[in-house]
């Protein structure tokens, strides 16, 4: 019995299960799952979309490279923007990631409508710029929700959801491509995933707002009690206490 008790005390858990019980973190990871499906499948479908335009002098790899270059620059710029003191509110960051998701979803919706590779390049530049900002702010929001102590656990959950997106998204996008013979249905599916991610982020914002409203009266009453005790210590009496 003593040996079993010592084993229980020395047991190290891989992940703090409190993260899994936090609805805000789970809704947020769910939103990132759907936007990850959209972003990852984009690289799978872009070469096929470029071939549909049938421009023999254009290399489809140029589109993928263009997104990567613009995204790196966007990550650097976004890290500076979101470090500005006035931008450190979690609600502003949630508005920012919602904007990123909306623009990415809009670009995915527009890709099937593009008729030339030059138009595709413009869409890819915009997508890369906003996807870089999304990646940057997504990790900042995660630490805002989980705190420093549970960040590693929340990050593990976030990476698991990203893995699920990699496992689920490409087969669905490829199946739609095989069934329809064109990339249009697949891109519309990816755009729909972006819409779902926006809805989940909106729900997250509402949950945070209601949580703050529940905590506010308790916080105010606590401050008033502390003030009352401090005033009584100095022999100051206020009738409204």
Secondary structure, DSSP 8 states (H G I E B T S, - for coil): -HHHHHHHHH---SS-TTTTT-HHHHHHHHHHHHHHHHHHHHHHHHHHHHHHHT-TTS-THHHHHHHHHHHHHHHHHHHHHTTSGGG--HHHHHHHHHHHHHHHHHHHHHHTT--SHHHHHHHHHHHHHHHHHHHHHHHHHHHHHHTTTTHHHHHHHHHHHHHHHHHHHHHHHHHHHHHHSSSHHHHHHHHHHHHHHHHHHHHHHHHHHHHHHHHHHHHHHHHHHHHHHHHHHTT---TT-
